[in-house]
Amino acid sequence: MKNLLIAAALALSTTSVLAQTATPTPNPDGDTPAVATPSQQNATAPVEGANSFTEAQAKDRIIEAGYTDVTELKLDDKGVWQGKATKDAKAVAVSLDYQGNIVAK
């Protein structure tokens, strides 16, 4: 019984260590800031990745960038918010990635 408890404890501690040492896959464009600012946009935007912006935050960030009438925001399977907006009296498709990069098409 004692040997069984020791083996179980050892197995659990090994699993915990392995889980803690796993590293996420690095961004291939590693010099890119984690969060974009209006003066620093990722040239390859929109960038795929786990997006933590809520719909309201995404909409607010797009509006702060000078867009109006932001509608139809949907988070796609690549982690990019996609929607429609207006800028300079033109209707555009707009994207917001996890870094905060805003791209209009």
Chimera marker file (.cmm) of the C-alpha trace (Angstrom):
<marker_set name="trace">
<marker id="1" x="0.000" y="0.000" z="0.000" r="1" g="1" b="0" radius="0.5"/>
<marker id="2" x="2.824" y="2.387" z="0.919" r="1" g="1" b="0" radius="0.5"/>
<marker id="3" x="4.554" y="1.742" z="-2.421" r="1" g="1" b="0" radius="0.5"/>
<marker id="4" x="1.292" y="2.428" z="-4.267" r="1" g="1" b="0" radius="0.5"/>
<marker id="5" x="0.878" y="5.807" z="-2.537" r="1" g="1" b="0" radius="0.5"/>
<marker id="6" x="4.477" y="6.771" z="-3.318" r="1" g="1" b="0" radius="0.5"/>
<marker id="7" x="4.051" y="5.776" z="-6.985" r="1" g="1" b="0" radius="0.5"/>
<marker id="8" x="0.809" y="7.765" z="-7.233" r="1" g="1" b="0" radius="0.5"/>
<marker id="9" x="2.399" y="10.849" z="-5.650" r="1" g="1" b="0" radius="0.5"/>
<marker id="10" x="5.379" y="10.602" z="-8.001" r="1" g="1" b="0" radius="0.5"/>
<marker id="11" x="3.105" y="10.287" z="-11.048" r="1" g="1" b="0" radius="0.5"/>
<marker id="12" x="1.090" y="13.348" z="-10.017" r="1" g="1" b="0" radius="0.5"/>
<marker id="13" x="4.169" y="15.493" z="-9.378" r="1" g="1" b="0" radius="0.5"/>
<marker id="14" x="5.690" y="14.521" z="-12.745" r="1" g="1" b="0" radius="0.5"/>
<marker id="15" x="2.457" y="15.421" z="-14.556" r="1" g="1" b="0" radius="0.5"/>
<marker id="16" x="2.327" y="18.811" z="-12.813" r="1" g="1" b="0" radius="0.5"/>
<marker id="17" x="5.920" y="19.597" z="-13.771" r="1" g="1" b="0" radius="0.5"/>
<marker id="18" x="5.304" y="18.680" z="-17.408" r="1" g="1" b="0" radius="0.5"/>
<marker id="19" x="2.181" y="20.826" z="-17.568" r="1" g="1" b="0" radius="0.5"/>
<marker id="20" x="4.028" y="23.840" z="-16.175" r="1" g="1" b="0" radius="0.5"/>
<marker id="21" x="6.994" y="23.608" z="-18.539" r="1" g="1" b="0" radius="0.5"/>
<marker id="22" x="4.988" y="23.488" z="-21.782" r="1" g="1" b="0" radius="0.5"/>
<marker id="23" x="5.602" y="26.628" z="-23.812" r="1" g="1" b="0" radius="0.5"/>
<marker id="24" x="3.185" y="28.225" z="-26.262" r="1" g="1" b="0" radius="0.5"/>
<marker id="25" x="4.042" y="28.290" z="-29.930" r="1" g="1" b="0" radius="0.5"/>
<marker id="26" x="5.887" y="31.546" z="-30.628" r="1" g="1" b="0" radius="0.5"/>
<marker id="27" x="4.529" y="34.152" z="-33.005" r="1" g="1" b="0" radius="0.5"/>
<marker id="28" x="6.585" y="33.881" z="-36.202" r="1" g="1" b="0" radius="0.5"/>
<marker id="29" x="6.784" y="37.692" z="-36.184" r="1" g="1" b="0" radius="0.5"/>
<marker id="30" x="8.271" y="37.849" z="-32.673" r="1" g="1" b="0" radius="0.5"/>
<marker id="31" x="9.161" y="41.537" z="-32.677" r="1" g="1" b="0" radius="0.5"/>
<marker id="32" x="5.507" y="42.490" z="-32.956" r="1" g="1" b="0" radius="0.5"/>
<marker id="33" x="4.069" y="44.182" z="-29.857" r="1" g="1" b="0" radius="0.5"/>
<marker id="34" x="1.474" y="42.193" z="-27.922" r="1" g="1" b="0" radius="0.5"/>
<marker id="35" x="-1.002" y="45.037" z="-28.270" r="1" g="1" b="0" radius="0.5"/>
<marker id="36" x="-0.920" y="47.377" z="-31.229" r="1" g="1" b="0" radius="0.5"/>
<marker id="37" x="-1.150" y="51.126" z="-30.858" r="1" g="1" b="0" radius="0.5"/>
<marker id="38" x="-2.375" y="53.528" z="-33.528" r="1" g="1" b="0" radius="0.5"/>
<marker id="39" x="1.252" y="54.344" z="-34.390" r="1" g="1" b="0" radius="0.5"/>
<marker id="40" x="2.406" y="50.690" z="-34.411" r="1" g="1" b="0" radius="0.5"/>
<marker id="41" x="0.416" y="48.244" z="-36.500" r="1" g="1" b="0" radius="0.5"/>
<marker id="42" x="1.566" y="44.791" z="-37.485" r="1" g="1" b="0" radius="0.5"/>
<marker id="43" x="2.273" y="44.826" z="-41.210" r="1" g="1" b="0" radius="0.5"/>
<marker id="44" x="0.865" y="41.311" z="-41.558" r="1" g="1" b="0" radius="0.5"/>
<marker id="45" x="-2.409" y="42.142" z="-39.780" r="1" g="1" b="0" radius="0.5"/>
<marker id="46" x="-4.897" y="40.831" z="-39.088" r="1" g="1" b="0" radius="0.5"/>
<marker id="47" x="-2.991" y="38.228" z="-37.109" r="1" g="1" b="0" radius="0.5"/>
<marker id="48" x="-4.581" y="34.915" z="-36.129" r="1" g="1" b="0" radius="0.5"/>
<marker id="49" x="-4.678" y="34.150" z="-32.433" r="1" g="1" b="0" radius="0.5"/>
<marker id="50" x="-6.738" y="33.785" z="-29.295" r="1" g="1" b="0" radius="0.5"/>
<marker id="51" x="-8.677" y="37.038" z="-29.024" r="1" g="1" b="0" radius="0.5"/>
<marker id="52" x="-9.612" y="38.294" z="-25.566" r="1" g="1" b="0" radius="0.5"/>
<marker id="53" x="-11.511" y="41.396" z="-26.731" r="1" g="1" b="0" radius="0.5"/>
<marker id="54" x="-15.230" y="41.269" z="-25.999" r="1" g="1" b="0" radius="0.5"/>
<marker id="55" x="-17.582" y="42.420" z="-28.727" r="1" g="1" b="0" radius="0.5"/>
<marker id="56" x="-18.097" y="45.733" z="-26.905" r="1" g="1" b="0" radius="0.5"/>
<marker id="57" x="-14.340" y="46.262" z="-26.512" r="1" g="1" b="0" radius="0.5"/>
<marker id="58" x="-13.750" y="45.439" z="-30.183" r="1" g="1" b="0" radius="0.5"/>
<marker id="59" x="-16.439" y="47.902" z="-31.232" r="1" g="1" b="0" radius="0.5"/>
<marker id="60" x="-15.056" y="50.634" z="-28.949" r="1" g="1" b="0" radius="0.5"/>
<marker id="61" x="-11.526" y="50.139" z="-30.282" r="1" g="1" b="0" radius="0.5"/>
<marker id="62" x="-12.730" y="50.343" z="-33.890" r="1" g="1" b="0" radius="0.5"/>
<marker id="63" x="-14.690" y="53.529" z="-33.107" r="1" g="1" b="0" radius="0.5"/>
<marker id="64" x="-11.620" y="55.034" z="-31.380" r="1" g="1" b="0" radius="0.5"/>
<marker id="65" x="-9.724" y="54.433" z="-34.636" r="1" g="1" b="0" radius="0.5"/>
<marker id="66" x="-12.120" y="56.762" z="-36.465" r="1" g="1" b="0" radius="0.5"/>
<marker id="67" x="-14.774" y="54.385" z="-37.787" r="1" g="1" b="0" radius="0.5"/>
<marker id="68" x="-18.511" y="54.936" z="-37.366" r="1" g="1" b="0" radius="0.5"/>
<marker id="69" x="-21.616" y="52.778" z="-37.792" r="1" g="1" b="0" radius="0.5"/>
<marker id="70" x="-19.793" y="49.626" z="-36.636" r="1" g="1" b="0" radius="0.5"/>
<marker id="71" x="-22.148" y="46.679" z="-37.172" r="1" g="1" b="0" radius="0.5"/>
<marker id="72" x="-22.277" y="42.910" z="-37.637" r="1" g="1" b="0" radius="0.5"/>
<marker id="73" x="-19.203" y="42.171" z="-35.480" r="1" g="1" b="0" radius="0.5"/>
<marker id="74" x="-18.504" y="38.458" z="-35.338" r="1" g="1" b="0" radius="0.5"/>
<marker id="75" x="-15.483" y="36.612" z="-33.958" r="1" g="1" b="0" radius="0.5"/>
<marker id="76" x="-14.285" y="34.245" z="-36.695" r="1" g="1" b="0" radius="0.5"/>
<marker id="77" x="-12.601" y="30.861" z="-36.255" r="1" g="1" b="0" radius="0.5"/>
<marker id="78" x="-9.152" y="32.487" z="-36.577" r="1" g="1" b="0" radius="0.5"/>
<marker id="79" x="-9.729" y="34.765" z="-33.563" r="1" g="1" b="0" radius="0.5"/>
<marker id="80" x="-10.332" y="37.924" z="-35.615" r="1" g="1" b="0" radius="0.5"/>
<marker id="81" x="-13.331" y="40.211" z="-35.124" r="1" g="1" b="0" radius="0.5"/>
<marker id="82" x="-14.946" y="40.880" z="-38.528" r="1" g="1" b="0" radius="0.5"/>
<marker id="83" x="-17.622" y="43.483" z="-39.185" r="1" g="1" b="0" radius="0.5"/>
<marker id="84" x="-18.794" y="46.440" z="-41.217" r="1" g="1" b="0" radius="0.5"/>
<marker id="85" x="-18.148" y="50.122" z="-40.586" r="1" g="1" b="0" radius="0.5"/>
<marker id="86" x="-17.943" y="53.515" z="-42.231" r="1" g="1" b="0" radius="0.5"/>
<marker id="87" x="-14.869" y="55.727" z="-42.533" r="1" g="1" b="0" radius="0.5"/>
<marker id="88" x="-14.561" y="58.891" z="-44.588" r="1" g="1" b="0" radius="0.5"/>
<marker id="89" x="-18.136" y="58.354" z="-45.826" r="1" g="1" b="0" radius="0.5"/>
<marker id="90" x="-17.203" y="54.956" z="-47.302" r="1" g="1" b="0" radius="0.5"/>
<marker id="91" x="-18.578" y="51.584" z="-46.215" r="1" g="1" b="0" radius="0.5"/>
<marker id="92" x="-15.763" y="49.138" z="-45.434" r="1" g="1" b="0" radius="0.5"/>
<marker id="93" x="-15.253" y="45.662" z="-44.061" r="1" g="1" b="0" radius="0.5"/>
<marker id="94" x="-13.233" y="45.989" z="-40.876" r="1" g="1" b="0" radius="0.5"/>
<marker id="95" x="-11.154" y="43.465" z="-38.889" r="1" g="1" b="0" radius="0.5"/>
<marker id="96" x="-9.670" y="43.613" z="-35.390" r="1" g="1" b="0" radius="0.5"/>
<marker id="97" x="-7.131" y="40.975" z="-34.353" r="1" g="1" b="0" radius="0.5"/>
<marker id="98" x="-5.971" y="39.912" z="-30.895" r="1" g="1" b="0" radius="0.5"/>
<marker id="99" x="-3.102" y="42.418" z="-31.002" r="1" g="1" b="0" radius="0.5"/>
<marker id="100" x="-5.492" y="45.306" z="-31.564" r="1" g="1" b="0" radius="0.5"/>
<marker id="101" x="-4.575" y="45.782" z="-35.218" r="1" g="1" b="0" radius="0.5"/>
<marker id="102" x="-7.448" y="47.245" z="-37.230" r="1" g="1" b="0" radius="0.5"/>
<marker id="103" x="-7.601" y="46.537" z="-40.945" r="1" g="1" b="0" radius="0.5"/>
<marker id="104" x="-10.195" y="47.912" z="-43.380" r="1" g="1" b="0" radius="0.5"/>
<marker id="105" x="-10.898" y="46.477" z="-46.807" r="1" g="1" b="0" radius="0.5"/>
<link id1="1" id2="2" r="1" g="1" b="0" radius="0.2"/>
<link id1="2" id2="3" r="1" g="1" b="0" radius="0.2"/>
<link id1="3" id2="4" r="1" g="1" b="0" radius="0.2"/>
<link id1="4" id2="5" r="1" g="1" b="0" radius="0.2"/>
<link id1="5" id2="6" r="1" g="1" b="0" radius="0.2"/>
<link id1="6" id2="7" r="1" g="1" b="0" radius="0.2"/>
<link id1="7" id2="8" r="1" g="1" b="0" radius="0.2"/>
<link id1="8" id2="9" r="1" g="1" b="0" radius="0.2"/>
<link id1="9" id2="10" r="1" g="1" b="0" radius="0.2"/>
<link id1="10" id2="11" r="1" g="1" b="0" radius="0.2"/>
<link id1="11" id2="12" r="1" g="1" b="0" radius="0.2"/>
<link id1="12" id2="13" r="1" g="1" b="0" radius="0.2"/>
<link id1="13" id2="14" r="1" g="1" b="0" radius="0.2"/>
<link id1="14" id2="15" r="1" g="1" b="0" radius="0.2"/>
<link id1="15" id2="16" r="1" g="1" b="0" radius="0.2"/>
<link id1="16" id2="17" r="1" g="1" b="0" radius="0.2"/>
<link id1="17" id2="18" r="1" g="1" b="0" radius="0.2"/>
<link id1="18" id2="19" r="1" g="1" b="0" radius="0.2"/>
<link id1="19" id2="20" r="1" g="1" b="0" radius="0.2"/>
<link id1="20" id2="21" r="1" g="1" b="0" radius="0.2"/>
<link id1="21" id2="22" r="1" g="1" b="0" radius="0.2"/>
<link id1="22" id2="23" r="1" g="1" b="0" radius="0.2"/>
<link id1="23" id2="24" r="1" g="1" b="0" radius="0.2"/>
<link id1="24" id2="25" r="1" g="1" b="0" radius="0.2"/>
<link id1="25" id2="26" r="1" g="1" b="0" radius="0.2"/>
<link id1="26" id2="27" r="1" g="1" b="0" radius="0.2"/>
<link id1="27" id2="28" r="1" g="1" b="0" radius="0.2"/>
<link id1="28" id2="29" r="1" g="1" b="0" radius="0.2"/>
<link id1="29" id2="30" r="1" g="1" b="0" radius="0.2"/>
<link id1="30" id2="31" r="1" g="1" b="0" radius="0.2"/>
<link id1="31" id2="32" r="1" g="1" b="0" radius="0.2"/>
<link id1="32" id2="33" r="1" g="1" b="0" radius="0.2"/>
<link id1="33" id2="34" r="1" g="1" b="0" radius="0.2"/>
<link id1="34" id2="35" r="1" g="1" b="0" radius="0.2"/>
<link id1="35" id2="36" r="1" g="1" b="0" radius="0.2"/>
<link id1="36" id2="37" r="1" g="1" b="0" radius="0.2"/>
<link id1="37" id2="38" r="1" g="1" b="0" radius="0.2"/>
<link id1="38" id2="39" r="1" g="1" b="0" radius="0.2"/>
<link id1="39" id2="40" r="1" g="1" b="0" radius="0.2"/>
<link id1="40" id2="41" r="1" g="1" b="0" radius="0.2"/>
<link id1="41" id2="42" r="1" g="1" b="0" radius="0.2"/>
<link id1="42" id2="43" r="1" g="1" b="0" radius="0.2"/>
<link id1="43" id2="44" r="1" g="1" b="0" radius="0.2"/>
<link id1="44" id2="45" r="1" g="1" b="0" radius="0.2"/>
<link id1="45" id2="46" r="1" g="1" b="0" radius="0.2"/>
<link id1="46" id2="47" r="1" g="1" b="0" radius="0.2"/>
<link id1="47" id2="48" r="1" g="1" b="0" radius="0.2"/>
<link id1="48" id2="49" r="1" g="1" b="0" radius="0.2"/>
<link id1="49" id2="50" r="1" g="1" b="0" radius="0.2"/>
<link id1="50" id2="51" r="1" g="1" b="0" radius="0.2"/>
<link id1="51" id2="52" r="1" g="1" b="0" radius="0.2"/>
<link id1="52" id2="53" r="1" g="1" b="0" radius="0.2"/>
<link id1="53" id2="54" r="1" g="1" b="0" radius="0.2"/>
<link id1="54" id2="55" r="1" g="1" b="0" radius="0.2"/>
<link id1="55" id2="56" r="1" g="1" b="0" radius="0.2"/>
<link id1="56" id2="57" r="1" g="1" b="0" radius="0.2"/>
<link id1="57" id2="58" r="1" g="1" b="0" radius="0.2"/>
<link id1="58" id2="59" r="1" g="1" b="0" radius="0.2"/>
<link id1="59" id2="60" r="1" g="1" b="0" radius="0.2"/>
<link id1="60" id2="61" r="1" g="1" b="0" radius="0.2"/>
<link id1="61" id2="62" r="1" g="1" b="0" radius="0.2"/>
<link id1="62" id2="63" r="1" g="1" b="0" radius="0.2"/>
<link id1="63" id2="64" r="1" g="1" b="0" radius="0.2"/>
<link id1="64" id2="65" r="1" g="1" b="0" radius="0.2"/>
<link id1="65" id2="66" r="1" g="1" b="0" radius="0.2"/>
<link id1="66" id2="67" r="1" g="1" b="0" radius="0.2"/>
<link id1="67" id2="68" r="1" g="1" b="0" radius="0.2"/>
<link id1="68" id2="69" r="1" g="1" b="0" radius="0.2"/>
<link id1="69" id2="70" r="1" g="1" b="0" radius="0.2"/>
<link id1="70" id2="71" r="1" g="1" b="0" radius="0.2"/>
<link id1="71" id2="72" r="1" g="1" b="0" radius="0.2"/>
<link id1="72" id2="73" r="1" g="1" b="0" radius="0.2"/>
<link id1="73" id2="74" r="1" g="1" b="0" radius="0.2"/>
<link id1="74" id2="75" r="1" g="1" b="0" radius="0.2"/>
<link id1="75" id2="76" r="1" g="1" b="0" radius="0.2"/>
<link id1="76" id2="77" r="1" g="1" b="0" radius="0.2"/>
<link id1="77" id2="78" r="1" g="1" b="0" radius="0.2"/>
<link id1="78" id2="79" r="1" g="1" b="0" radius="0.2"/>
<link id1="79" id2="80" r="1" g="1" b="0" radius="0.2"/>
<link id1="80" id2="81" r="1" g="1" b="0" radius="0.2"/>
<link id1="81" id2="82" r="1" g="1" b="0" radius="0.2"/>
<link id1="82" id2="83" r="1" g="1" b="0" radius="0.2"/>
<link id1="83" id2="84" r="1" g="1" b="0" radius="0.2"/>
<link id1="84" id2="85" r="1" g="1" b="0" radius="0.2"/>
<link id1="85" id2="86" r="1" g="1" b="0" radius="0.2"/>
<link id1="86" id2="87" r="1" g="1" b="0" radius="0.2"/>
<link id1="87" id2="88" r="1" g="1" b="0" radius="0.2"/>
<link id1="88" id2="89" r="1" g="1" b="0" radius="0.2"/>
<link id1="89" id2="90" r="1" g="1" b="0" radius="0.2"/>
<link id1="90" id2="91" r="1" g="1" b="0" radius="0.2"/>
<link id1="91" id2="92" r="1" g="1" b="0" radius="0.2"/>
<link id1="92" id2="93" r="1" g="1" b="0" radius="0.2"/>
<link id1="93" id2="94" r="1" g="1" b="0" radius="0.2"/>
<link id1="94" id2="95" r="1" g="1" b="0" radius="0.2"/>
<link id1="95" id2="96" r="1" g="1" b="0" radius="0.2"/>
<link id1="96" id2="97" r="1" g="1" b="0" radius="0.2"/>
<link id1="97" id2="98" r="1" g="1" b="0" radius="0.2"/>
<link id1="98" id2="99" r="1" g="1" b="0" radius="0.2"/>
<link id1="99" id2="100" r="1" g="1" b="0" radius="0.2"/>
<link id1="100" id2="101" r="1" g="1" b="0" radius="0.2"/>
<link id1="101" id2="102" r="1" g="1" b="0" radius="0.2"/>
<link id1="102" id2="103" r="1" g="1" b="0" radius="0.2"/>
<link id1="103" id2="104" r="1" g="1" b="0" radius="0.2"/>
<link id1="104" id2="105" r="1" g="1" b="0" radius="0.2"/>
</marker_set>
